Structure formats: structure tokens, C-alpha cells
Amino acid sequence: MEKFQALMEKTLVPFATKLSNNKVLKAISGGFGMLLPIIMVGAIASLLAGLSITPYQDFITANGLKTVFTYVTTYTTNMLSLYAAFAIGKCMAEQLDCEGQSSIIGIASLFVFLLLIPSGVASDGTAVANMIDMTYFGSAGLFSAMILGIVVPAIYAVFIKKNITIKMPDGVPPVRIQGFRRHHPRSVHHRPVRRHSSALRADALWLV
């Protein structure tokens, strides 16, 4: 038994350590950790709405509580993919040393997720203008939300590390320019670029 235990520790412990240090898995687990309150509230509301006791069901139906429980479930469990796209994207950005932009990257992941949802088509195939199918907001779109929560921050991190930014004209107010600047991680090495001395001094002051 001791030999078997030693063999398992020798083979499985290094593998488990590598898995625990994987950035993708850490981002997914951290994202779902952020969603734990939403999942718990949705589960409790679903339990209270579906408790199969006839007098209890008559009571909550007569008082309108069942409708409230249904609303809570709709905006928690049935929209879990929306929250997952943001939370996983935010945690993945933190794993990629982009803490300063993690919230923006999470919003970008959510934005891309919404773009990929088919719009203008109802569940029965009928064309409807200005409509988004909410089917993919729940568990049906959770896997896609997880993938986008990993891919979008990875692409965003490349843009940050390669110093690919939107350059604004000189006449734009500084407040507007700040919205387009990227806060680079401290570990990123900036390539020297030939520029005017005054511009270099301005950049040095901005980086400090």
C-alpha cells in the first residue's frame, strides 16, 4: 500500500501541480468563484419556486411570490453565460498581467459574446427585427462564454504588450486620450523609438 501511495504521489502530484498553475484553469476557476453568489441566489430562488407542496404552491401563487422567484431565476441562472463571459475574461486578464485593464477586458469579452449571439430570429425561426435570442444567455452559451473569456484577453494582452494603441490627434482633450491609452504591465519591455526630444520627455513624465 505504501509503494502504491508513493507511486501515486510521484506521478499524480506533479501533474496536479501543473494543472493548478495553469493560467487558463485558474482563470476559469476564479471566474466561477466570482459567480458563486449569483449561482447560489438563482438556485435558492429556483428551489423556492419549484417546491412541490400543494398548499405552499397555492400560497406563493396567490401572493405573487412565484412570479418574483421566477424573475430572480431568469436574471441569475438563465443569464449565467453573460456573467461568466465577463468574470472569466477579467480573471484571465489578471493572469496575463493586465490587472490595470482587467475590467475593460472583461467587458470586451462580454461584448464579443453578445456579437456572436444570433439576432433577429425567434426560437421558431421567424425573422424579428431588433431581437436577441436569450437561449444562449443561460447554460446553452456557457461553453462559448468560457472560450471567449480565454481568447479575448489573450488577444488583448498581445495588443498591450506590442504597444498597439489608438493614436489621437493633438487637439483631442487629455480626458478623451486617457480612454484610449493602455496601461502596460511593468514586466513589458518597451522598444526604443526615434522621436523628438520633447515628445520623449513628455512620455517619460507620463510613464513615471
Number of C-alpha atoms within 10 A of each C-alpha: 6 7 8 9 9 11 12 12 13 11 10 12 12 12 11 12 10 11 13 13 10 12 18 21 15 17 24 22 16 17 23 20 14 16 17 12 12 19 18 13 15 24 16 14 21 19 13 17 21 14 10 10 9 8 9 14 16 12 13 16 14 10 10 11 15 20 13 15 19 17 15 20 22 17 14 24 21 20 22 24 24 21 23 29 32 27 31 34 34 28 29 31 28 19 18 18 16 24 18 14 20 22 18 17 29 25 17 21 30 24 15 15 24 17 11 10 15 13 16 14 15 15 9 6 8 9 12 11 10 8 12 17 13 16 13 23 25 19 15 15 20 19 14 17 29 24 17 24 33 24 16 21 28 18 11 20 21 12 14 19 17 14 16 12 11 11 9 14 8 8 6 9 10 10 8 10 14 11 9 12 15 17 15 21 16 9 8 12 10 11 8 6 7 8 8 8 9 9 11 13 11 11 11 10 9 8 9 6
